[in-house]
Amino acid sequence: MSQEPWEVGECRSDEGQRPVPPQITATQARHATREFFCGLVPAPSQERVESAILVVSELVANAFRHAGGVTGLHLAADRDVVEIAVRDPCPAFPRERPPDLDGYEGGFGWPLVRTLARTVTVRPSHKGGKVISAVLDR
């Protein structure tokens, strides 16, 4: 579904386009995702919406924590799936690490994203860095 170039601020669905903030935080990304889902017809289940919000939150938080921030956010939907794509400036692909059960070093986000999504792809971005795209059932 996603095709570069896209910027922070692009939020598409089969019903149209909505703006998101140009400098997006994890909180703003969650809010933009919730608003995006509110405009979809037919509306996805609450469970699907919450799963998508969790995936967005993890991808954006990981981009800030490990990759220098977010340079693009893309939300798209068709009748069957929702795509969440986050671009960051770091070319290094995510790596799975053992979860830190003491809660200091994380390690839970990437496995969670891969569990909730139908597919997850990581590819180099045409603008430098990488794009992580997660496709979820609608």
Residue pairs with C-beta under 8 A, 6 or more apart in sequence:
1 76
1 78
1 81
1 83
1 135
2 74
2 76
2 83
2 85
2 131
2 133
4 72
4 87
4 125
4 126
4 127
4 131
5 126
5 127
6 72
6 74
6 85
6 87
7 22
7 71
7 72
8 20
8 21
8 22
8 23
8 24
8 70
8 71
8 72
8 73
9 19
9 20
9 21
9 22
9 73
10 17
10 20
10 72
10 73
10 74
11 17
11 18
11 19
11 20
11 32
11 36
11 73
11 74
11 75
12 74
12 75
12 76
13 36
13 39
13 40
13 75
13 76
13 77
14 40
14 77
14 78
14 79
15 39
15 40
15 41
16 39
18 32
18 35
18 36
18 39
20 28
20 29
20 32
20 73
21 28
21 32
24 32
24 60
24 70
24 73
25 60
26 56
26 57
26 60
26 61
26 64
29 56
29 57
29 60
29 70
29 73
30 53
30 56
30 57
32 73
32 75
33 52
33 53
33 56
33 75
33 84
34 49
34 53
36 75
36 77
37 43
37 44
37 49
37 52
37 82
40 77
40 138
44 52
44 82
44 138
48 82
48 136
48 137
48 138
51 116
51 136
52 82
52 84
52 136
54 112
54 116
55 84
55 112
55 113
55 116
55 117
55 134
55 136
56 73
56 75
56 84
56 86
58 109
58 110
58 112
58 113
59 84
59 86
59 113
59 132
59 134
60 70
60 73
60 86
61 109
62 94
62 109
62 110
63 69
63 70
63 86
63 88
63 132
64 70
65 106
66 90
66 94
67 88
67 89
67 90
67 92
67 129
67 130
68 88
68 89
68 90
69 88
69 89
70 86
70 87
70 88
71 87
71 88
71 89
71 125
71 127
71 129
72 85
72 86
72 87
72 125
72 127
72 131
73 85
73 86
73 87
74 83
74 84
74 85
74 86
74 87
75 82
75 83
75 84
75 85
76 82
76 83
76 85
77 83
77 138
78 138
79 138
80 137
80 138
81 118
81 135
81 136
81 137
81 138
82 135
82 136
82 137
82 138
83 133
83 134
83 135
83 136
84 133
84 134
84 135
84 136
85 131
85 132
85 133
85 134
86 131
86 132
87 125
87 127
87 129
87 130
87 131
87 132
88 129
88 130
88 132
89 128
89 129
90 129
90 130
91 124
91 128
91 129
91 130
92 130
93 122
93 130
94 110
94 122
94 132
95 110
96 107
96 110
96 111
97 105
97 106
97 107
97 110
98 107
99 106
99 107
99 108
99 111
100 106
100 107
113 120
113 134
114 120
116 134
116 136
117 134
117 135
117 136
118 135
118 136
118 137
119 134
119 135
120 132
120 133
120 134
120 135
121 132
121 133
122 130
122 131
122 132
122 133
123 130
123 131
123 133
124 130
124 131
125 131
